[in-house]
Amino acid sequence: MSVVEDSDDWRRFLAAMPNEATRKVYALSMKYFFAHCGLDNVAFVRLAKGDPEKAEGLVQGYVGHLRGRAEKGEIALSSVRARATPIKLFCVMNRCRLDWDFISRTIPKSRKWADDRAPTRDEIRRVLNLCTLRMKVAVEMMASGGFRVGAWDYMCVRDVEPVERDGRVAAAKVTVYRGEPEQYFTYVTPEAWGVCRQYLEYRRAHGEDVLPGAPLVRDEFAVSQGRKGTASVVKRLGSREIERELFRILGKSGLRQERRRRYEWKAAHGYRKWFKTQAEQVMRPIHVEMLMGHSTGVSSAYYRPTEAQLLEDYLKAVPVLSVTEYRDVKEAEEKIRAEFGRRVAQLEAQLAEVLRRQAAAAT
């Protein structure tokens, strides 16, 4: 059953989601639901307002169908709730008063985290060895910046700014989701910035006028003499295309030798897990959460580190977040521990001096 996309109820539903990626996922989920019910969106709204109990029965029937698929291993158990959530939002936006407390009793509980892991450094290197220059930009920046693959639907050239220290690039600041309510910033390593700069120079060398508002990662273009000028027509390489390309590279690398529904580590999201796993070895966990765009709960109302403080903490993680320029994690960690030990010793010496003077003053 097709969706009546020019109807008011469908427009209200889509307007409730500011994020384009979320709109696409929720819209697809609703189309599956309507197809299962044998109704379009207009007919379902009419039914839900005229006979709420019958509409509730349709929702519960769909949930039961999804549970059956989950029991067969066709979908994850968590997908049942994920596919019911858009239905609830659709009903809320169209004032369809269904009893969701009653419906939710049939929705199974599941783990709130996925059973996967972060890739290893060697695995990321194997991927990079098969990447084109533009895909190296995607991998290096996601691995060292920790942002979601969906950020590529917004990322422009102006969103990446090198940060210099002592005459060299120490990191690069990245604005994620610029202009959106979710906007935040993170950093990437000098290694990632170097690949990014090389890619932009490559585009300029082949005739593109790389403007600040141009997509940071774009479509492929012809470079042969017989097809000049194609580099000037720029089309963004979106998150879906990047994810598909990463999936293809993993298959080519031999890291995925058979097709499965779920893999040990995710083609795109795995780099976000890599970032968190590596960064938390040396950074304050709350700073890692901030650089990932996560909410820090009540702490966000009281703990407000400056940009300089976040950068200083991030610079500690640069050695462990670097992939191709990385030498030895233990060596980097030993340096950090030595610096920490030096500072502790210095503070202890200062405290001992203060106590000595207080004792001398008391006598």
C-alpha positions, 0 to 999 in steps of 0.5 A: 500500500503506497503512502499519500505523500501530499496529505496533511497527516504525512507532512505533519509527521515529517515536520516532527523530525528536523534531521533528514536521515531520521526522516528517511528511516522513519518514513521507510518504517511507516511504509512497511507498517502501512503495507502490512496493514493494507491501508495508506496513511490517510485511511489509517488516520481515519480508522484510528480516530473513528475506531481506536481499538481496531487501530490498536489491534493493527499495531499489535498485529504488526508488532507480533509479526516483527516479534516472529521475525526476531524469533527466527533471527531475521531481524534483531529484537531491538528492531521491534521497538525501533519500528514501533517508535515511528508509528507512535510519532505518526499517531501523536502528530495526527492526534490519534489517541491510541493506548500506547501503555497497552500497546507497549506491553507487547513490545519486547525489551532488548539490550540498549547496546549492540553486540559488536566491537571497535576495529583494531588498528591493523584492521583500519590500516588494511581498510586504508590500504584499499581506500581511494583518497576521498575514502581515506578522508572519510575513514581518517576523520571518523576514526579520529573525530568520532562523529557519525557517518550521517555528518557527511550529509552536512560536512563542508570544506569550511567545517574543517579548520587546522589548529596550529601550535608552535608553527605546526598543525597540532589538530583540526577543529571540525564543526559537525551538523553546522546550522542544525540543532545538533551542531557541535564540534570535535577535533581530528588528528594532524594525520587526518587533516593532512589527508584532507588537505591532500584531497582538496589540493587534488580537486583544485589541481583538476579544475574545481574551484573549491569553495568554503561551502563545497562538500568536503567529500564529493563524487568522483570526476573524470581527470582524462584530457578528453573530458575536461571540466567535469570536476567543476560540477560538484555533487556531495557524496552522502552518508549512504554512499560512503557507508556502501563504499566502506562495506565494499572495501571491507569485503575486498580487504578480506575482513568480511569473507561471507555475507551475514546480517550482522558483523563483528564491527560495523562498516561506519559506526565502528570508527566511532567506537574506535574513537571512544575506546582509544580516546578514553585511555588518556582523556577525561571521559566527559570530554570524550562524550562532548566531542562525540556530541553526546548529552552529558545529562545534568553535568551539561548545566554545570560543567562547561570546559572551554574550547582550549581545555577540550583541545588540550585534553584531545592533544593527549589522545592524538598519538593513540588516535593516529593510524598510519603515523602511529608507532607504539601505544605503550610508548605514548602512554608511558610519556603521558604517565611520566608527565603525570608523575612529574606534575604530581611530584611537583605538587607534592613538593609545593605542598610540602613547602607550604606545610613547612612554612606553616610549621615554621610560622607556628613556632 
